[in-house]
């Protein structure tokens, strides 16, 4: 009976471990950030708005014009664009809160005609 080299099993374990990670990354199923991809047509609710999202992403998910969202932010003209993330707005607009913004967006959506 032949005895396996003492390095075979640890090497096999490492290959299986890192191989699984490599295959997951190659197939696109490896996610580490927790961020979801927001594209036009992907419906979002106001509770889905996160600090890392941009106004463009929020507008696409909510089905609202970006200009309406910028108006709800309350920023000085030209200070905020669609590419601005919510977390960056907090530094631009004193007193901005994403929780308060969500409430304002929900109120705007409730007033919008259903179609």
Secondary structure as GFF3:
##gff-version 3
##sequence-region A 1 115
A	DSSP	alpha_helix	8	27	.	.	.	ID=ss1
A	DSSP	three_ten_helix	46	48	.	.	.	ID=ss2
A	DSSP	alpha_helix	55	62	.	.	.	ID=ss3
A	DSSP	alpha_helix	66	73	.	.	.	ID=ss4
A	DSSP	alpha_helix	86	92	.	.	.	ID=ss5
A	DSSP	alpha_helix	98	111	.	.	.	ID=ss6
###
